[in-house]
Amino acid sequence: MKVERVAYQAYPCIDFLLKQRGWLLPLIALLPLIGTIVAFSNGMTFWVLAAGAAASAVMYLLLRAFIELLQVLADFILPR
């Protein structure tokens, strides 16, 4: 299935999120894990690292759902 790319000049934030979701989504989702790795290296327990990994997974799923909803909004509601 080929996805048509449409630029939404009136909504630059939506346009940016939809165009850059390939690298932006994993980067934002990894931020909790990176923070807990830093905390773990500074002496926190292993459970903090496990919680950071779980938080990163949940963050990725939530962001992916948000981007899909944003795509639906952009395709059906926003003017082109």
Distance bins in CASP14 RR format, pairs under 12 A and 6 or more apart:
PFRMAT RR
TARGET T0000
AUTHOR 0000-0000-0000
RMODE 2
METHOD distances of the structure
MODEL  1
3 18 0 0 0 0 1 0 0 0 0 0 0
3 19 0 0 0 0 0 1 0 0 0 0 0
3 21 0 0 0 0 0 1 0 0 0 0 0
3 68 0 0 0 0 0 1 0 0 0 0 0
3 71 0 0 0 0 1 0 0 0 0 0 0
3 74 0 0 0 0 0 1 0 0 0 0 0
3 75 0 0 0 0 1 0 0 0 0 0 0
4 18 0 0 0 0 0 1 0 0 0 0 0
4 71 0 0 0 0 0 1 0 0 0 0 0
4 74 0 0 0 0 0 1 0 0 0 0 0
4 75 0 0 0 0 1 0 0 0 0 0 0
4 80 0 0 0 0 0 1 0 0 0 0 0
5 15 0 0 0 0 1 0 0 0 0 0 0
5 18 0 0 0 0 1 0 0 0 0 0 0
5 19 1 0 0 1 0 0 0 0 0 0 0
5 21 0 0 0 0 0 1 0 0 0 0 0
5 71 0 0 0 0 0 1 0 0 0 0 0
5 74 0 0 0 0 0 1 0 0 0 0 0
5 75 0 0 0 0 0 1 0 0 0 0 0
5 80 0 0 0 0 0 1 0 0 0 0 0
6 14 0 0 0 0 0 1 0 0 0 0 0
6 15 0 0 0 0 1 0 0 0 0 0 0
6 18 0 0 0 0 1 0 0 0 0 0 0
6 19 0 0 0 0 0 1 0 0 0 0 0
6 71 0 0 0 0 0 1 0 0 0 0 0
6 74 1 0 0 1 0 0 0 0 0 0 0
6 75 1 0 0 1 0 0 0 0 0 0 0
6 76 0 0 0 0 0 1 0 0 0 0 0
6 78 0 0 0 0 1 0 0 0 0 0 0
6 79 0 0 0 0 0 1 0 0 0 0 0
6 80 1 0 1 0 0 0 0 0 0 0 0
7 14 0 0 0 0 0 1 0 0 0 0 0
7 15 1 0 1 0 0 0 0 0 0 0 0
7 16 0 0 0 0 0 1 0 0 0 0 0
7 18 0 0 0 0 1 0 0 0 0 0 0
7 19 0 0 0 0 1 0 0 0 0 0 0
7 74 0 0 0 0 0 1 0 0 0 0 0
7 78 0 0 0 0 0 1 0 0 0 0 0
7 80 0 0 0 0 1 0 0 0 0 0 0
8 14 1 0 1 0 0 0 0 0 0 0 0
8 15 1 0 1 0 0 0 0 0 0 0 0
8 16 0 0 0 0 1 0 0 0 0 0 0
8 17 0 0 0 0 0 1 0 0 0 0 0
8 18 1 0 0 1 0 0 0 0 0 0 0
8 19 0 0 0 0 1 0 0 0 0 0 0
8 70 0 0 0 0 0 1 0 0 0 0 0
8 71 0 0 0 0 0 1 0 0 0 0 0
8 73 0 0 0 0 0 1 0 0 0 0 0
8 74 1 0 0 1 0 0 0 0 0 0 0
8 75 0 0 0 0 0 1 0 0 0 0 0
8 77 0 0 0 0 0 1 0 0 0 0 0
8 78 1 0 1 0 0 0 0 0 0 0 0
8 79 0 0 0 0 1 0 0 0 0 0 0
8 80 1 0 0 1 0 0 0 0 0 0 0
9 15 1 0 0 1 0 0 0 0 0 0 0
9 16 0 0 0 0 0 1 0 0 0 0 0
9 78 0 0 0 0 0 1 0 0 0 0 0
9 79 0 0 0 0 0 1 0 0 0 0 0
9 80 0 0 0 0 1 0 0 0 0 0 0
10 74 0 0 0 0 0 1 0 0 0 0 0
10 78 1 0 0 1 0 0 0 0 0 0 0
10 79 1 0 0 1 0 0 0 0 0 0 0
10 80 0 0 0 0 1 0 0 0 0 0 0
11 17 0 0 0 0 1 0 0 0 0 0 0
11 18 0 0 0 0 1 0 0 0 0 0 0
11 19 0 0 0 0 0 1 0 0 0 0 0
11 70 0 0 0 0 1 0 0 0 0 0 0
11 73 0 0 0 0 1 0 0 0 0 0 0
11 74 1 0 0 1 0 0 0 0 0 0 0
11 77 0 0 0 0 0 1 0 0 0 0 0
11 78 1 0 0 1 0 0 0 0 0 0 0
11 79 0 0 0 0 1 0 0 0 0 0 0
11 80 0 0 0 0 0 1 0 0 0 0 0
12 18 0 0 0 0 0 1 0 0 0 0 0
12 19 0 0 0 0 0 1 0 0 0 0 0
12 20 0 0 0 0 0 1 0 0 0 0 0
13 19 0 0 0 0 0 1 0 0 0 0 0
13 20 0 0 0 0 0 1 0 0 0 0 0
13 24 0 0 0 0 0 1 0 0 0 0 0
13 70 0 0 0 0 1 0 0 0 0 0 0
13 74 0 0 0 0 0 1 0 0 0 0 0
13 78 0 0 0 0 0 1 0 0 0 0 0
14 20 0 0 0 0 0 1 0 0 0 0 0
14 21 0 0 0 0 0 1 0 0 0 0 0
14 66 0 0 0 0 0 1 0 0 0 0 0
14 67 0 0 0 0 0 1 0 0 0 0 0
14 69 0 0 0 0 0 1 0 0 0 0 0
14 70 1 0 0 1 0 0 0 0 0 0 0
14 71 0 0 0 0 1 0 0 0 0 0 0
14 72 0 0 0 0 0 1 0 0 0 0 0
14 73 1 0 0 1 0 0 0 0 0 0 0
14 74 1 0 1 0 0 0 0 0 0 0 0
14 75 0 0 0 0 0 1 0 0 0 0 0
14 77 0 0 0 0 0 1 0 0 0 0 0
14 78 1 0 0 1 0 0 0 0 0 0 0
15 21 0 0 0 0 0 1 0 0 0 0 0
15 70 0 0 0 0 0 1 0 0 0 0 0
15 71 0 0 0 0 0 1 0 0 0 0 0
15 74 0 0 0 0 1 0 0 0 0 0 0
15 78 0 0 0 0 1 0 0 0 0 0 0
15 80 0 0 0 0 0 1 0 0 0 0 0
16 22 0 0 0 0 0 1 0 0 0 0 0
16 23 0 0 0 0 0 1 0 0 0 0 0
16 24 0 0 0 0 1 0 0 0 0 0 0
16 67 0 0 0 0 0 1 0 0 0 0 0
16 70 0 0 0 0 0 1 0 0 0 0 0
16 74 0 0 0 0 0 1 0 0 0 0 0
17 23 0 0 0 0 0 1 0 0 0 0 0
17 24 1 0 0 1 0 0 0 0 0 0 0
17 25 0 0 0 0 1 0 0 0 0 0 0
17 28 0 0 0 0 0 1 0 0 0 0 0
17 63 0 0 0 0 1 0 0 0 0 0 0
17 64 0 0 0 0 0 1 0 0 0 0 0
17 66 0 0 0 0 1 0 0 0 0 0 0
17 67 1 0 0 1 0 0 0 0 0 0 0
17 68 0 0 0 0 0 1 0 0 0 0 0
17 69 0 0 0 0 0 1 0 0 0 0 0
17 70 1 0 0 1 0 0 0 0 0 0 0
17 71 0 0 0 0 1 0 0 0 0 0 0
17 73 0 0 0 0 0 1 0 0 0 0 0
17 74 0 0 0 0 1 0 0 0 0 0 0
18 24 0 0 0 0 0 1 0 0 0 0 0
18 25 0 0 0 0 0 1 0 0 0 0 0
18 66 0 0 0 0 0 1 0 0 0 0 0
18 67 1 0 0 1 0 0 0 0 0 0 0
18 68 0 0 0 0 0 1 0 0 0 0 0
18 69 0 0 0 0 0 1 0 0 0 0 0
18 70 1 0 0 1 0 0 0 0 0 0 0
18 71 1 0 0 1 0 0 0 0 0 0 0
18 72 0 0 0 0 0 1 0 0 0 0 0
18 73 0 0 0 0 1 0 0 0 0 0 0
18 74 1 0 0 1 0 0 0 0 0 0 0
18 75 0 0 0 0 1 0 0 0 0 0 0
18 78 0 0 0 0 0 1 0 0 0 0 0
19 67 0 0 0 0 0 1 0 0 0 0 0
19 70 0 0 0 0 0 1 0 0 0 0 0
19 71 0 0 0 0 0 1 0 0 0 0 0
19 74 0 0 0 0 0 1 0 0 0 0 0
20 26 0 0 0 0 0 1 0 0 0 0 0
20 27 0 0 0 0 1 0 0 0 0 0 0
20 28 0 0 0 0 0 1 0 0 0 0 0
20 67 0 0 0 0 0 1 0 0 0 0 0
21 27 0 0 0 0 0 1 0 0 0 0 0
21 28 0 0 0 0 0 1 0 0 0 0 0
21 29 0 0 0 0 0 1 0 0 0 0 0
21 60 0 0 0 0 0 1 0 0 0 0 0
21 63 0 0 0 0 1 0 0 0 0 0 0
21 64 0 0 0 0 1 0 0 0 0 0 0
21 66 0 0 0 0 1 0 0 0 0 0 0
21 67 1 0 1 0 0 0 0 0 0 0 0
21 68 0 0 0 0 1 0 0 0 0 0 0
21 70 0 0 0 0 1 0 0 0 0 0 0
21 71 0 0 0 0 1 0 0 0 0 0 0
21 74 0 0 0 0 0 1 0 0 0 0 0
22 28 0 0 0 0 0 1 0 0 0 0 0
22 29 0 0 0 0 0 1 0 0 0 0 0
22 60 0 0 0 0 0 1 0 0 0 0 0
22 63 0 0 0 0 0 1 0 0 0 0 0
22 64 0 0 0 0 0 1 0 0 0 0 0
22 67 0 0 0 0 1 0 0 0 0 0 0
23 29 0 0 0 0 0 1 0 0 0 0 0
23 30 0 0 0 0 0 1 0 0 0 0 0
24 30 0 0 0 0 0 1 0 0 0 0 0
24 31 0 0 0 0 0 1 0 0 0 0 0
24 60 0 0 0 0 0 1 0 0 0 0 0
24 63 0 0 0 0 1 0 0 0 0 0 0
24 64 0 0 0 0 0 1 0 0 0 0 0
24 66 0 0 0 0 0 1 0 0 0 0 0
24 67 0 0 0 0 1 0 0 0 0 0 0
25 31 0 0 0 0 0 1 0 0 0 0 0
25 56 0 0 0 0 0 1 0 0 0 0 0
25 59 0 0 0 0 1 0 0 0 0 0 0
25 60 1 0 0 1 0 0 0 0 0 0 0
25 61 0 0 0 0 0 1 0 0 0 0 0
25 62 0 0 0 0 0 1 0 0 0 0 0
25 63 1 0 1 0 0 0 0 0 0 0 0
25 64 1 0 0 1 0 0 0 0 0 0 0
25 65 0 0 0 0 0 1 0 0 0 0 0
25 66 0 0 0 0 1 0 0 0 0 0 0
25 67 1 0 0 1 0 0 0 0 0 0 0
25 68 0 0 0 0 0 1 0 0 0 0 0
25 70 0 0 0 0 0 1 0 0 0 0 0
26 33 0 0 0 0 0 1 0 0 0 0 0
26 34 0 0 0 0 0 1 0 0 0 0 0
26 56 0 0 0 0 1 0 0 0 0 0 0
26 57 0 0 0 0 0 1 0 0 0 0 0
26 59 0 0 0 0 0 1 0 0 0 0 0
26 60 1 0 0 1 0 0 0 0 0 0 0
26 63 0 0 0 0 1 0 0 0 0 0 0
26 64 0 0 0 0 1 0 0 0 0 0 0
26 67 0 0 0 0 0 1 0 0 0 0 0
27 33 0 0 0 0 0 1 0 0 0 0 0
27 34 0 0 0 0 1 0 0 0 0 0 0
27 56 0 0 0 0 0 1 0 0 0 0 0
27 59 0 0 0 0 0 1 0 0 0 0 0
27 60 0 0 0 0 0 1 0 0 0 0 0
27 63 0 0 0 0 0 1 0 0 0 0 0
28 34 0 0 0 0 0 1 0 0 0 0 0
28 55 0 0 0 0 0 1 0 0 0 0 0
28 56 0 0 0 0 1 0 0 0 0 0 0
28 59 1 0 0 1 0 0 0 0 0 0 0
28 60 0 0 0 0 1 0 0 0 0 0 0
28 62 0 0 0 0 0 1 0 0 0 0 0
28 63 1 0 0 1 0 0 0 0 0 0 0
28 64 0 0 0 0 0 1 0 0 0 0 0
28 66 0 0 0 0 0 1 0 0 0 0 0
28 67 0 0 0 0 0 1 0 0 0 0 0
29 52 0 0 0 0 0 1 0 0 0 0 0
29 53 0 0 0 0 0 1 0 0 0 0 0
29 54 0 0 0 0 0 1 0 0 0 0 0
29 55 0 0 0 0 1 0 0 0 0 0 0
29 56 1 0 1 0 0 0 0 0 0 0 0
29 57 1 0 0 1 0 0 0 0 0 0 0
29 58 0 0 0 0 1 0 0 0 0 0 0
29 59 1 0 1 0 0 0 0 0 0 0 0
29 60 1 1 0 0 0 0 0 0 0 0 0
29 61 0 0 0 0 1 0 0 0 0 0 0
29 62 0 0 0 0 1 0 0 0 0 0 0
29 63 1 0 0 1 0 0 0 0 0 0 0
29 64 0 0 0 0 1 0 0 0 0 0 0
29 66 0 0 0 0 0 1 0 0 0 0 0
29 67 0 0 0 0 0 1 0 0 0 0 0
30 36 0 0 0 0 0 1 0 0 0 0 0
30 37 0 0 0 0 1 0 0 0 0 0 0
30 52 0 0 0 0 0 1 0 0 0 0 0
30 53 0 0 0 0 0 1 0 0 0 0 0
30 55 0 0 0 0 0 1 0 0 0 0 0
30 56 1 0 1 0 0 0 0 0 0 0 0
30 57 0 0 0 0 0 1 0 0 0 0 0
30 59 0 0 0 0 1 0 0 0 0 0 0
30 60 0 0 0 0 1 0 0 0 0 0 0
30 63 0 0 0 0 0 1 0 0 0 0 0
31 37 0 0 0 0 0 1 0 0 0 0 0
31 38 0 0 0 0 0 1 0 0 0 0 0
31 52 0 0 0 0 1 0 0 0 0 0 0
31 55 0 0 0 0 1 0 0 0 0 0 0
31 56 1 0 0 1 0 0 0 0 0 0 0
31 59 1 0 0 1 0 0 0 0 0 0 0
31 60 0 0 0 0 0 1 0 0 0 0 0
31 63 0 0 0 0 0 1 0 0 0 0 0
32 38 0 0 0 0 0 1 0 0 0 0 0
32 39 0 0 0 0 0 1 0 0 0 0 0
32 48 0 0 0 0 0 1 0 0 0 0 0
32 49 0 0 0 0 0 1 0 0 0 0 0
32 50 0 0 0 0 0 1 0 0 0 0 0
32 51 0 0 0 0 1 0 0 0 0 0 0
32 52 1 0 1 0 0 0 0 0 0 0 0
32 53 0 0 0 0 1 0 0 0 0 0 0
32 54 0 0 0 0 1 0 0 0 0 0 0
32 55 1 0 1 0 0 0 0 0 0 0 0
32 56 1 0 1 0 0 0 0 0 0 0 0
32 57 0 0 0 0 1 0 0 0 0 0 0
32 58 0 0 0 0 1 0 0 0 0 0 0
32 59 1 0 1 0 0 0 0 0 0 0 0
32 60 0 0 0 0 1 0 0 0 0 0 0
32 62 0 0 0 0 0 1 0 0 0 0 0
32 63 0 0 0 0 0 1 0 0 0 0 0
33 39 0 0 0 0 0 1 0 0 0 0 0
33 40 0 0 0 0 0 1 0 0 0 0 0
33 48 0 0 0 0 0 1 0 0 0 0 0
33 49 0 0 0 0 1 0 0 0 0 0 0
33 50 0 0 0 0 0 1 0 0 0 0 0
33 51 0 0 0 0 1 0 0 0 0 0 0
33 52 1 0 1 0 0 0 0 0 0 0 0
33 53 1 0 1 0 0 0 0 0 0 0 0
33 54 0 0 0 0 1 0 0 0 0 0 0
33 55 1 0 0 1 0 0 0 0 0 0 0
33 56 1 0 1 0 0 0 0 0 0 0 0
33 57 0 0 0 0 1 0 0 0 0 0 0
33 58 0 0 0 0 0 1 0 0 0 0 0
33 59 0 0 0 0 1 0 0 0 0 0 0
33 60 0 0 0 0 1 0 0 0 0 0 0
34 40 0 0 0 0 0 1 0 0 0 0 0
34 41 0 0 0 0 0 1 0 0 0 0 0
34 49 0 0 0 0 0 1 0 0 0 0 0
34 52 0 0 0 0 1 0 0 0 0 0 0
34 53 0 0 0 0 0 1 0 0 0 0 0
34 55 0 0 0 0 0 1 0 0 0 0 0
34 56 0 0 0 0 1 0 0 0 0 0 0
34 59 0 0 0 0 0 1 0 0 0 0 0
35 41 0 0 0 0 1 0 0 0 0 0 0
35 42 0 0 0 0 0 1 0 0 0 0 0
35 44 0 0 0 0 0 1 0 0 0 0 0
35 48 0 0 0 0 1 0 0 0 0 0 0
35 49 0 0 0 0 1 0 0 0 0 0 0
35 51 0 0 0 0 0 1 0 0 0 0 0
35 52 1 0 0 1 0 0 0 0 0 0 0
35 53 0 0 0 0 0 1 0 0 0 0 0
35 55 0 0 0 0 1 0 0 0 0 0 0
35 56 0 0 0 0 1 0 0 0 0 0 0
36 42 0 0 0 0 0 1 0 0 0 0 0
36 43 0 0 0 0 0 1 0 0 0 0 0
36 44 1 0 0 1 0 0 0 0 0 0 0
36 45 0 0 0 0 0 1 0 0 0 0 0
36 46 0 0 0 0 0 1 0 0 0 0 0
36 47 0 0 0 0 1 0 0 0 0 0 0
36 48 1 0 1 0 0 0 0 0 0 0 0
36 49 1 0 1 0 0 0 0 0 0 0 0
36 50 0 0 0 0 1 0 0 0 0 0 0
36 51 1 0 0 1 0 0 0 0 0 0 0
36 52 1 1 0 0 0 0 0 0 0 0 0
36 53 1 0 0 1 0 0 0 0 0 0 0
36 54 0 0 0 0 1 0 0 0 0 0 0
36 55 1 0 0 1 0 0 0 0 0 0 0
36 56 0 0 0 0 1 0 0 0 0 0 0
36 59 0 0 0 0 0 1 0 0 0 0 0
37 43 0 0 0 0 0 1 0 0 0 0 0
37 44 0 0 0 0 1 0 0 0 0 0 0
37 46 0 0 0 0 0 1 0 0 0 0 0
37 48 0 0 0 0 1 0 0 0 0 0 0
37 49 1 0 0 1 0 0 0 0 0 0 0
37 50 0 0 0 0 0 1 0 0 0 0 0
37 51 0 0 0 0 0 1 0 0 0 0 0
37 52 0 0 0 0 1 0 0 0 0 0 0
37 53 0 0 0 0 1 0 0 0 0 0 0
37 56 0 0 0 0 0 1 0 0 0 0 0
38 44 0 0 0 0 1 0 0 0 0 0 0
38 48 0 0 0 0 0 1 0 0 0 0 0
38 49 0 0 0 0 0 1 0 0 0 0 0
38 52 0 0 0 0 0 1 0 0 0 0 0
39 45 0 0 0 0 1 0 0 0 0 0 0
39 46 0 0 0 0 0 1 0 0 0 0 0
39 47 0 0 0 0 0 1 0 0 0 0 0
39 48 1 0 1 0 0 0 0 0 0 0 0
39 49 1 0 0 1 0 0 0 0 0 0 0
39 50 0 0 0 0 0 1 0 0 0 0 0
39 51 0 0 0 0 1 0 0 0 0 0 0
39 52 0 0 0 0 1 0 0 0 0 0 0
39 55 0 0 0 0 0 1 0 0 0 0 0
40 46 1 0 0 1 0 0 0 0 0 0 0
40 47 0 0 0 0 1 0 0 0 0 0 0
40 48 1 0 1 0 0 0 0 0 0 0 0
40 49 1 0 1 0 0 0 0 0 0 0 0
40 50 0 0 0 0 1 0 0 0 0 0 0
40 51 0 0 0 0 0 1 0 0 0 0 0
40 52 0 0 0 0 1 0 0 0 0 0 0
40 53 0 0 0 0 0 1 0 0 0 0 0
41 48 0 0 0 0 0 1 0 0 0 0 0
41 49 0 0 0 0 1 0 0 0 0 0 0
42 48 0 0 0 0 0 1 0 0 0 0 0
42 49 0 0 0 0 0 1 0 0 0 0 0
43 49 0 0 0 0 0 1 0 0 0 0 0
44 50 0 0 0 0 0 1 0 0 0 0 0
44 51 0 0 0 0 1 0 0 0 0 0 0
44 52 0 0 0 0 0 1 0 0 0 0 0
45 51 0 0 0 0 1 0 0 0 0 0 0
45 52 0 0 0 0 0 1 0 0 0 0 0
46 52 0 0 0 0 0 1 0 0 0 0 0
46 53 0 0 0 0 0 1 0 0 0 0 0
47 53 0 0 0 0 0 1 0 0 0 0 0
47 54 0 0 0 0 0 1 0 0 0 0 0
48 54 0 0 0 0 0 1 0 0 0 0 0
48 55 0 0 0 0 0 1 0 0 0 0 0
49 55 0 0 0 0 0 1 0 0 0 0 0
49 56 0 0 0 0 0 1 0 0 0 0 0
50 56 0 0 0 0 0 1 0 0 0 0 0
50 57 0 0 0 0 0 1 0 0 0 0 0
51 57 0 0 0 0 0 1 0 0 0 0 0
51 58 0 0 0 0 0 1 0 0 0 0 0
52 58 0 0 0 0 1 0 0 0 0 0 0
52 59 0 0 0 0 1 0 0 0 0 0 0
52 60 0 0 0 0 0 1 0 0 0 0 0
53 59 0 0 0 0 0 1 0 0 0 0 0
53 60 0 0 0 0 0 1 0 0 0 0 0
54 60 0 0 0 0 0 1 0 0 0 0 0
54 61 0 0 0 0 0 1 0 0 0 0 0
55 61 0 0 0 0 0 1 0 0 0 0 0
55 62 0 0 0 0 0 1 0 0 0 0 0
56 62 0 0 0 0 0 1 0 0 0 0 0
56 63 0 0 0 0 0 1 0 0 0 0 0
57 63 0 0 0 0 0 1 0 0 0 0 0
57 64 0 0 0 0 0 1 0 0 0 0 0
58 64 0 0 0 0 0 1 0 0 0 0 0
58 65 0 0 0 0 0 1 0 0 0 0 0
59 65 0 0 0 0 0 1 0 0 0 0 0
59 66 0 0 0 0 0 1 0 0 0 0 0
60 66 0 0 0 0 0 1 0 0 0 0 0
60 67 0 0 0 0 0 1 0 0 0 0 0
61 67 0 0 0 0 0 1 0 0 0 0 0
61 68 0 0 0 0 0 1 0 0 0 0 0
62 68 0 0 0 0 0 1 0 0 0 0 0
62 69 0 0 0 0 0 1 0 0 0 0 0
63 69 0 0 0 0 0 1 0 0 0 0 0
63 70 0 0 0 0 0 1 0 0 0 0 0
64 70 0 0 0 0 0 1 0 0 0 0 0
64 71 0 0 0 0 0 1 0 0 0 0 0
65 71 0 0 0 0 0 1 0 0 0 0 0
65 72 0 0 0 0 0 1 0 0 0 0 0
66 72 0 0 0 0 0 1 0 0 0 0 0
66 73 0 0 0 0 0 1 0 0 0 0 0
67 73 0 0 0 0 0 1 0 0 0 0 0
67 74 0 0 0 0 0 1 0 0 0 0 0
68 74 0 0 0 0 0 1 0 0 0 0 0
68 75 0 0 0 0 0 1 0 0 0 0 0
69 75 0 0 0 0 0 1 0 0 0 0 0
69 76 0 0 0 0 0 1 0 0 0 0 0
69 77 0 0 0 0 0 1 0 0 0 0 0
70 76 0 0 0 0 0 1 0 0 0 0 0
70 77 0 0 0 0 0 1 0 0 0 0 0
70 78 0 0 0 0 1 0 0 0 0 0 0
71 77 0 0 0 0 0 1 0 0 0 0 0
71 78 0 0 0 0 0 1 0 0 0 0 0
72 78 0 0 0 0 0 1 0 0 0 0 0
73 79 0 0 0 0 0 1 0 0 0 0 0
74 80 0 0 0 0 1 0 0 0 0 0 0
END
